[in-house]
Amino acid sequence: MKNYIQHDPWCIIEEGFRPKYNRISESLCSIGNGRFGQRANFEEFYSGDTLQGSYVAGVYYPDKTRVGWWKNGYPEYFAKVLNSTNWIGINVELDGEKLDLARCEIEQFQRVLNMKEGFLQRTLTAKTTGGKRFRLDSIRFCSIVDDKIGAIRYAITPLNFSGKIQFTPYLDADVENEDSNYEEKFWIPIEEKANNQSAFVTVETKKTAFQVCTGMSFDLFKNGEKQDLNSNTLQRDKYAECVVEVNAKDEDEVVLYKYAAIISSMNCEKDDLMQTCASSLKQAHEKGFDPLKEEQKKAWAAKWEESDIVIEGDVAAQQGIRFNIYHMNQTYTGEDERLNIGPKGFTGEKYGGSTYWDTEAYCLPFYLSTADQKVARNLLVYRYKHLQKAIENAEKLGFKDGAALYPMVTINGEECHNEWEITFEEIHRNGAIAFAIYNYIRYTGDKAYIGEYGLEVLLGIARFWAQRVHFSARKQQYVMHGVTGPNEYENNVNNNWYTNYIAIWCLKYALEAIQQVRSEDESRLNAIFDKIKFYEHTETNRWKDIIDKMFYPVDEELGIFLQQDGFMDKEQILVSDLPEEDRPLNQKWSWDRILRSCFIKQADVLQGFYFFEDHFDEASHRRNFEFYEPRTVHESSLSPCVHAILAAKLGMEEKAYEMYLRTSRLDLDDYNNDTEDGLHITSMAGTWMAVVQGFGGMRVKDGALYFNPMLPKGWTSFSFRIRFRGAILSVKVDKNGTTIDNHSDIQVPVYINEESIL
């Protein structure tokens, strides 16, 4: 665990340069706007350790899967989020000496992500190997007002010398992914051109033929006066630059303003890319850096008005939640139903930047409460539009008759995960997608969604579960073998309790959905049945038989549900008995040793209790939590938030706070030694849940909002704002109790500790 980021309520502050942590800081201070994003790389050349990362939403490459043993049904590729054109680049020479911080003596350094206003700033004072002292101050942002635009203010001030300062603003698409399976570059050149104060580079992805046109323009000022420029230009395949020089003396501030426009064929016809890019760039340049930055400030103020959580009395907790909300807001806006929420967002390459079950299980509640209803609806429509692909994915594994298996990882609906135990076995993801439909309707009251989109998805999922189970003659019950639950530290297990339970819930919910659509619009129901060739009597009778006869592993003596068959045959050791040097297990132990241990990456049973808490009494909650929590190492980023919520429900304040701090500062403090390759964006939504559903105790029951708040001892108060069925509510919890205000004309029923207040 690292602890070098200063605690601050609105900023992520790195004071002093730590080269060995540079990749971590690059992840933490990433910026984005839902359409493109950028790691916190330096603008100038840096020969030290860095992970260059510029990303464009929806643009991907199907990198051929690299495995030693091919299996039937195995995905042929892994969809990679692509490192795209480096638009921030500005190389610098100080009187003939190339600026490279890896070779400088750094006297002062500060990198700050200003989350309140949405920009990244870096200031430093350093001395080159040639003895030249200088000050550098850069500010940049990705505009959320115009999601095609990025802007940079880059200032150099000589401190002990006079001479020429040379700037080389450039665009470089000759980039690669560190995670390329075969060290392949994924871009091919289309067009490059450079003029006196602008340049453009257009490239295309191999195979998928996405095109991205990136343009830049710039101005140069010295001591506030605009300089006349006559740049030298260079262009080659996938690269264009302009070189300008200015004479400067001691204490002269020389500022280069660089504007960039990034346009992809996702949103523009290829023939119009260059023209659209040039037009957008011209508008941004004419508006100027300061007005663009002021627009950014106002737009972020509006975002914070909707989604901020205020914690008084605990700066570390406050910084943590705002950090998570900030990255959620800049990763996904919900404007484009073709897009989804990659687990690394715009902060790194790992996991392919594609769609996981995380979206439905963890992200949906955040957007339900903090954004317009259409945002959450678009997340569900995204899956509906991939239904045929889910059916094809199931067919590749031998399923038939419209059974649908949604992919573990996807960007276009097709499975592209390249680890067999997850690709073939982690089928609980189907349940999370069905639960998201239920959760959306429960929260919004949008019952029309079932007939419009939801039922087809639910029927495809139910058909899958009905074929995935088999009848055990010995048990005289249905069982499910060869699965992996959310706890990926146990593979190829039989009768994973969570998977069995959510499968049966899906069958029950599909039956309910059929009756709902029948009661509201029987002609629509018949049309769906005809479309998918659904034989109601035959299929639903089998579902009911499975529901009645499903097997669930339990330990009667302990009164707990078992992770899976044979879990208690493992040596039962607690996490508290593990030597500190053995953590994290996934970096210190062999996979064989992990699989044989009782240690849990993410507790499957407790995930079930989170989804279906009303199905079990409090005593059952407590027994299962107290058994599984001490065996959970939380090496899944998705784990601590669920434990925080359950602990709060059980009144276990210290454990709830411990888990909240872990989830909220997972990346800030690098708990699992993996922040350097990108942030855990989807688990950040879980952090929001830990406050609102955990400490706030918010639940939806029968169209009403219920709160059962808990105020952690170190907090003076906490408050948040939510949307619910058109109403906008603010909730504040302090030592005097809980206050809820309705800021709209729409009345909704609200309860605090079971007592009606609105």
N, C-alpha and C positions, 0 to 999 in steps of 0.2 A: 504494500500500500504506500502510495506517494502522498506527500503532504506539502507540496511546494506552491500550490495556488493560494493566493491570499484570500481570506474571507472578506467578502464585500456583497452588499445586498443586490447590486445591479451590474456588477462587472466581474469578468474573469480576468484576473491580474497575475501575470507572470513577471516577477521582479527579479532581474538578474538572469543572464542567459545560461542555460544548462544544456549544452549540446547533446548529452546523452538522453535528455527528455524532449528533444526537439520534435520528434514525431508525435509524442503525446500532445504537446502544445499545438501542433498543427491540426490535430483532430479536434481538440477542445475549442479552438477559436475559429473553426470553419464557419463560413457564411453561405447563405443561399436564399432563394426566393420562390421555391416551389417549381421553377422551370429550369434553373441551373444552379450550381453551387461550386464552392472553391475551398480547398483546405488552406490553412494559414501559412502557406509557403512564403518565403521572402520573394519580393519582386526581383531583386538583383541576384546575380549568380552566387551560388553557395555550393562549395565543394564538400561540405560536411554531410552527415546523414540526414536524408530528407525523403519524404514520399510525396512526389509531385502529384497533385490531384485536382483536375477540373472536370466537372461532370455535367451532362445534359440529360434532363429527365426523359425517360422513355427510349433513349438511344442505347442499343445493346449489340453485342456480338455473340453468336453461338459458338463458343470455343469448344472444340472437339474434346469430349470426355477422355480423361487419361486414367485408365484402369489396367490392372494386370490380367484380369479374368472377366471376360464379357459374359453377361447373363441375359437371358431372354427378358424383354421388357425394359432393359436398361436404357436410360436416356442417352441419346447420341451426343448431346452437348450440354455445356453449362453456360447459361446466359450471363454474360459479364457486363456489368456496368462499366462503361469505357472511360478511361482517362482520355479526355478530349483536349482540344486546342488550349494551350497555355496562353491565356489572355492577359495575365497580370505582368508579364515579363518586362523588366526595365534594367538592362545592364548599365553599369556605371564605371567610368574611368576618372580617377582624380589625378589630373595633370600627368596622364600617361600610365598610371598605376591602376590595375583592375581591382575593383572593390569585391572582396570576398571575405565575409565575416568569419569564415573558418580560419582565416590567416591573419585576422586583426586582433589587437589587444583591446578588448571591450571594457570600457571604463564604467559605463552605465547602460542598462538595457531594460526596457519594459514593453511587454506585449499585452494589450488590453482588448478584450471583446466587450464592447459596450452593448449590453443586451437591451437596455431601455430604448436606445435610439437606433440600434441595428447597424453598427459599423465596427470595423477592426482597426485598431491604431497601434503603431509600433514606434517607439522613440528610443534612440540610443546615441551614445557618444563613444567613439572608438578611435584607435590609432592604427594606421596601416603598417606593414613591415617596413615601408620607406619612411615612417615617422610622421605621416600626415594625419593630423587630428581633424575630425569632422563630426558634425551632428546630423542625424538622419531622423526624419519624421514622416511617416506614411499613414494615410487613412484610406480605407477602401470599403466598399459595400456593394452588395447585389440589390438592385432596386426592387422593392416589393410593390411600388407604384406602377412601374413599367418593367415587367419581368423579362424583358429582352436586354436590359441595360446593366452594366457594371461600371463603376467609376473609381478612380484612384487619384489622390493628391500625394505626390512624392517629392519631399523637400530635402535638399542637401545644403549644409552650411559649413564652409571651410572654417577651421578654428585657429590654424597656425600656418597657413600657406596661401599663396595666390597662384593662379594658373588656370588652365582650361579644365572644365568639367564636361565630360562627354556622356551623353545619355543615348541609349539604344533601346527605345521601346520596340517590342517585337510581338509577333504572333507565331506560335510554334505548335504545329499539329503532328510533328514527327516524334510522337510520344509512344509510350508503351505501358502496358499493365504489368505490375510486378507479379500478379497472379496468373499471367498467361501460361497455359498448360504446356505450350511448346515454344515459348520464347518468341512468339509471333507478334508482329505489329498488326493492328487491326484496321488501320486507315490507309486509303489510297488517295493520291492527290487529284483534285479536279481543276482548281484555279488558284493562282496567287497573283497579287499585284500590290505595288507600293507606290505612293505618290509623296509629295513633299511633306504632308502632315497627316497622312492616313495610309492604311494598308488593309488588305482583305485576304483571307485564306479560306478556301472552300475544300472540304474533304468529304470522302464517302466511306462508309464502313464496307468491308468485304462481306460478301454473302447477303447481309440484310439490306444493303444499299440505302441506309439512312445518309442523308447529307446534312452537314452543318457548315454554315457560313459564319465566320467570325470577323468582325471589322473593328479597327481601332482608329482613333484620331487623337490628337494631343495639342497642347499649347505649352509654351515655356515662359516663365516669368522670372525676373530677377529683381529682388527687393520691391515686389509689387508691380513692376512694369513689364508689360508683355513684350516679348522679344520677337524680332523678325527672324524667320527661320529659312534656311536653305539646306535641307537635309540630304544626305547621301542615302540612297535606297538600295536594298538587296532583296531579291526574291529567288527562291529555289523550291523544289518540291516540298509542299506542306509547310512552308516557312516564308515570312516576310518581315522586314525590319526597316526602320528609318534611323539614321545616325545624325545627331545634332550636337553642337558644341557651344559653350558660352564661357567667356572669360569671367572669373570671379576672384575676389580677394577676400581676405580674412573678414568673417562675420557677414558676408553677403549671403542672403538666403535665395537659393535657386530652386524654383518649384516647377515640376513637370506635372501637368494635369493630363491624365490618360482616361479616355472614354472607350468603352467596348460595347458592341452589340453582338448578341449571339442568337442566331436564328436556325432552327432545324426544320427538316422536311416533315417532321411530326405536325407542324403548324403552318407550313407555307409550301406552296408548290415549288418544286425544284427550279423551274425556270424563273421564278420570282425571288429566289433566295437573295441574290446579290442586291437587287434593287431594294427589297424590303430592309435588308441589313443596312445599306447605305442611308436610306431614308430615316430609319430609327436612330442611327448613329448621329446623323446631322441634327435631328431634333434634340437629342441629349446634349450634344456639344454646344448648340446654340443656347440651351437653357443654362448650362454652366454647372460647375461642381457644387457650389454653395446652395443654389436653389434645389438641386437634386437631393442634396443631403438634408435640407429642411423638409422636403416632401417625405423623405424616408423617416425622419423623426416623427412627423405627424401620423404617418401610416402605422408606425409601430405603436404610437400612443393609443391608436384605435384598437390594435390587436391586444394590447395589455389591458385596455378597458374591459374587453370581453373575457379574457382568460387568465388574468393574473391571480395568484394566490399570495396573500400577504401574511407573513409570520412575524410576530413581534416578540423579541426577547431571545432570539436564536439566529444569529447571522449565518452560521453554517447551514442550518436547515433552510433559511430563506434563499440563500444563494443557490442551494441545490435544486429547489423546486423551480425557481425562475430559469435556471440553466436548462432544465428539462423542457419546460414550456416553450422557451425560446427556440430550441432546436425542433420541437414538434411543429411550431408555427412556420418555420422557414423551410421545412422539408415538404410539407403537403398542404395545399390550399383547397383542394376539392373542386377546383374549377374544371378539371379535365377528367372525365370518367375513365379514360384509358390508362390513367396513371394510378399508382398505389404507393405504399409506404415501404421502401426498402429498409432492412434492418440496420444499414449503415447510412442511409440517406445520402447526403452529398459530402460525407466525411471520410470515405475510404472505399476500397475495392472489395473487401472481404464479404462473403456470402452472396456475391453477384449483384447486390443492389436490387434484388427482385422481391416478389411478394411471398410472404410466409403466413402461417396461421396466426402469427403475432397480430396482424391487422385486425382480424375479427375478435380475437380474445382480449387484446389489450388496448388497441388504438381506438376502436369504435366508441367506447364510452367517453373518451376525451372529446371527440368531435361531436358526439351527440349533445354534450353539455356546453360546449364553447363555440359552436359554429352554427350556421344556418342548417336546417334539417336536410337540405339537398346535399350537403357534404357527406353526411353519413349514408344517405340513400345512394349516392354515387359509388361509395365503397361496396355496397351490396350489388348494385347493378353491374359493377366490374366483374363480379363472380358469375352473375347470371349470363353475361355475354361470353363467358368462358365455359359454359355448361357443356357444349358439344365437345370441347377439348377434354373436359373432365371425363366424359363418356369414352372418348378415344383412349385416354390414359388407362382407364379401367380395362378396356378391351385388350390392350397390350399385355395385361397381366392375366388374361383369361376370363374376365367377367363378361357378361352379355346382357342383352335385353334392356339396354338403357341404364344399367348401373353406372353411377358416376363416382369416380375417385378424383377429388381435386388434388392438384399437385402440392408437394411439400414446398417446392420452390418453382416459381414461374415468373415470366414477364409477359407472355402472350397466351397463357392458358395451358401450355404444354409442359409436362414435367421435365425439369432439367437439373434435378439434384444428383450429385455424383457420389453419394455414399449409400451403399446398398441397404444398410440397416435402417436408414431413414427413408430412402426412396420407396422401398417396398413395405416397410413395417410400421412407420410412424403415421398410421392411418387415422389416428384420433383427430387429425386436422379436419376431416370431413365433419366431425361433430362440432368443432368450433365454428364452422361456417353456418351450419344449421342453427346453432345457438345465437349467432349474430343476427339472424333474421328474427328470431324470437325476441332478442334483446332490443332491437330497433323498434319493433312494433310495440313492445311493452312500454318503451320510453316515449315514443312519439304519438302513439295511438293511430298510426297510419295503417289501418287494417286493410286498406285497398292493396297494399303491397303484396299480400299473399296471393291474391288472384292475378295480379298483374305480372309478377315475376317470381315470387317466393315459392309457390307450390311446385313448380317444375323442378326447382333445385332440390327441394325437400324430397320429392319422389325419387329423383335420381340417386340421392344419398341413401335413402331408405332401401332402395333396390340393392345398393352395394352391400349394406350391412346384412341384408337377408341372405346374400350369397357368401359373405365372408365368414359367417359362423358355420359350425357343423354340429350335428347331434352326436353326443357321446352315449353309446349304448350302455357303457358301464355306469355313468352318472345318471342316465336318463334325463339329461339336461343338455342345453346348447352351450357350447364352449367356443372360445376363439383363441387359436394358437398362432405362434410366430409373429408377435407384434413388438413394437417398442412404444412405450408411453412417452409423455413429456420428459420423464427422467431418462435421458439418453445414456446414463451409466448402467443401464440394464437392457441388453438387446436380445431379440429373438426369444421373448418370454411367452408363456402361456397364461391366458386369463388375467391379463392386466386389468385390475379392478376399474380404473378410470375409463379405459377403452370400452370394456364391456358395458359399463354404466351409461356412458354417453351414447353408445350405439343403440341401446334400448330406449333411451330418452328420444333419440331421433325418430325411431319407429313410432313411438307414441305421439310425438309432435306432428309427424306426417299424417297420422290418422285424424288428429284434431284439425289440421289444416284442410284436409279433404272436406270435412263436415262444415267448416267455416265457409269455404268457397261455395259449397252446395247450398247453404242457407242464404247466401248473398247473391249468387248469380250462377244458377245451375247450368245455364248455357255455356258459360265460361269454363266451368268444370268439365263439361262434356267435350268442349273443344280441346282442352289440355289432354284429357284421356285419349282422344282420337289422335292428337299430334304425336304422343309418345307411346301409343299402343299399350295403354295401361288397362289390365284386366283386374278390376277392383276386387271382385269376390275372391278370386284365386290368390292374388298377391296379398291382400290385406289379411286373409285368413292365416296365411303363413306368418305374417308379421305378428299377429296376435298370439300364435303358438310360441314363437320365439320369445315374445315379451313375458309370457306366462312361465316359460321353462328355462330362462337364462341362468347360468351359474355365476355366482360372485364369490371370490375367495375371501374368507373371513377367518379371524382367530377368535373363537368363542371365549377362550380363557381371558384374553386381553381386552376383548370387546372392541376390536378394531377391524377395519377392512385392510386386506393385505395388498401390497403393491402388485403382487402376482403370485401364482402358484409357487410354493417353496421358498418364499422370501424369508420365513423364520428359520429355514435350514442354514442360512448364511450365519457366519460368525457375527454376533451383534456387538458392535463397538460404537461408541459415541464420538462425535466430532471433537468433543472436548478432550478426548484421549489421544487425538492425533498430534504428533510433534509438529511444531510450527514450520519446520523446514520441509515438511511433506506437502505443504499447500502452495499453490493450488494443485490438486491431484492431477488434473489433465496436463500439467507441465512437469510433474515430478514422478508420477507412477506410470508403469506400462499399462496399456489398455487391458491386457489380460488381468492384471491385478485389480484394476478399477471394476471390471465386470464381475469379478468374484466377490467383491466387497459388498457390504450393506450400505455403503455411502451413496447418498442421493444427490444428484445434480439439481433436480427440481422435483418436489414431491407430487407425484401423480394424484394420490388420494386427496391431498389438500387442494389441488386444482379442482377436483370434483366438488369438494365442499364449498369452494368459492363460487362456482357456477350454480350449484344446486343447494344452497344453504338452507332453504326452506324445507328441503326433503328430510332433514335430520334434526334431532333435538340437540340442545346445547351440551348435554353430557357426552353425546357421541362426538360432537365437534371437539370438545376438550380432550377426550381420550385419544383421538386420532392426532390432534395437533401435538399433544405432549409426547406422543410416541415418535412421530416422524420429524418434528422440528430438530431434535438433538442429533438426528442422523443425516441432516441435510447440509451440504457444504456450500450451497448457493453459488455454484460455479456456472449456473445459467443466469443470465441477466434478468430473466423473467421470473425468477424465484422470489427474491426478497419482498417484492410488492404484495404478492399474494399472502405471504406470511405476515406482513404488516397489517393487512386488512383483517385477517382471521384473528390475529392476536388482539387487535383493538376490539373486535366483536366480543372476545372472551374476557375483556377487561384487563389484559396483560400489558399494562402500559409500558413497562421498561422494554419488553420484547418488541412491542409495536414500534417504539421509538428507535430501537436499535436497527430494526429491519427497514424503517423509513429512511434513516440516515444512510444505510447501506445502498438502498436503491437510488436515492436522490443524488448521492455523491459517488456512485459506482464508477463513473468515468472521471469525474473531477479528481478523485483520489486514487484512481487506477487500482481498484480492489483486486481485480483478477489478472493484473499484468497483461492487459490486452487492448488498452485504449489507443496504442500507437497506430493500429491499423484501422481506426475509425470508431465512432461512438455507437452506443447501443440505442438507436433511435426509438425502436418500437417499445423497448422496456421503459423508456422515458414516460410514455403514456401511463404505464403502470405506476410510476411515481406520483402522477396526478391522482390516480385512483387511491393510492395509499393515504393521501390527505383527505380527499372528498368522501370516499367510501369507507376509509379506515377511521381516521380521527373525526371526520364529519358524520360518519355512520349513515351516509345517504343510501336509501334504497327506494325502489319503485314497486308499489303493490297496488293492484286494482286501480290504476290510473291516478294514484296519489303519491306524493313524495313524503318519505319518512326520514327523520334524522335522529340519530342516537349518539350525540357528540361526546368526545373525550378530549380534554385539553392536557397535553403533555406538561409535566411539571416545570420544565424549563421555559415554557412559552407563556408570554403575557396574554397573547390572543392569536387567533388565525382567522382569516376570512377569505371567501371565494365568491365567485359569481357564476351562475349557471343559467342556461336556457332549459325550459321544460314546457313542451306543448304550446309554444308561442309566448309564454310568460318569461320574464327576465327577473331572476331572484338574486339577491345578495344575502349571504349568510355570514354571520360573525359569531365566533365562539370566544368568550373570555371568562374570567373568574366570576363574573356576575350571572353567567348563563349564556343563552343562545338567542340572537336576534336575527329574524328573517324579514326582509323587506321585498315587496313586489314592486318592480319599477315599470310595470305595464298595466294595461287595462284588462288583461286576460286573467281571470281568476282560476286558480288551481288549488286543490286541497293539499294542505301541508300539515304534517304532524311532527312534534318534537317529543321524544320519549313516549310515543303512543297517544299524546294529547293533541287534539286538533287546535291549530292556531290561525289558519287562514282558510 
